[in-house]
Amino acid sequence: MHSYLRAVGFSDIRDITQLNMVIDEIVRFSTAKTVFEDRDGRLHAEISRDFGERIGLTVCGEYDQNGMFYAEYVFPYLKGRFESSHESVVIEKHVANDSCCGACDDLRVGATLIFYLQNMAEYAVRSLQGKKRNEIRATVFSGLSKDGTVLLPVEKSEDAAEETQDEIDREQLLQAAREGDADAIEFLSEEDYDTYSMLIDRVSREDVLTIVDSYFMPNGSDCECYSILGTIQSVDRCLNRATGEEIVCLAVECNGITMDVAINAEDLVGEPREGRRFRGTIWLTGQVLFED
């Protein structure tokens, strides 16, 4: 049972019988479907159904020789709206099934982001056609959350232009360090030490959430789950048409990365509004966009 079903409005699914009923509905009344044959002659299918604005479930499985569909796994999705990253992406197949994950090194986060690939079938079809992996031009991130809190914003400097330039300068230094520039590596090391010393001094007399404006950190043993803190850019609400549960969709800017996050209204503490901050744990998913 996928643990993030409730993030798209299926909090009452508690056993395989209930899940199979939903899977049958998805297969019969799909809103998107991709079928392809692999090099071993297996006929794969990726079948999706929207249950609300930009939210839904995808069932993946195989057809047998008699045209009977057998579901292998199901995952919830939120369709993102923002090209979150333009870094190169490496895609690998999961061990347990035919699903895939992607990984990209984003300088704004300073770590490798690993995400669940939403459009696996499209990628598989292109691979079978001999298309190259470097034709990926962008990644659209989205997150599903089971717990989240709305926080008030922190006071920022009035000179936004200066802050933006500092971010650009740091990104250029990180790129230089990635390429082996010794001076950039030394400068960044000294800067990190100074930042650490400042934090140690301030955290003894201030709440850490008044110091840290944004973060993007791995959470737990699942490599696709992250703890995030970011600024809410916009708020949308929609209903799951099958269950009537309300879903809150937030556009969140976190460490310079903008992405959509969906959370069940029952799991969100506080009133989300533009300019406030969202803190929570997300399952990071992504759709890769190709050159053509």
Secondary structure, 3 states (H helix, E strand, C coil): CCCCHHHHCCCCCCCHHHHHHHHHHHHHCCCEEEEEECCCCCEEEEEEEEEECCEEEEEEEEECCCCCEEEEEEEEEECCCCCCECCCCEEEECCCCCCEEEEEEECCCCEEEEEEECCHHHHHHHHHCCCCHHHEEEEEEEEEEEEEEEECCCCCCCCHHHHHHHHHHHHHHHHHHHCCCHHHHHHHHHHHHHHHHHHHHHHCCCCHHHCCCCEEEECCCCCCEEEEEEEEEEEEEEECCCCCCEEEEEEEEECCEEEEEEEEHHHEECCCCCCCEEEEEEEEEEEEEECC
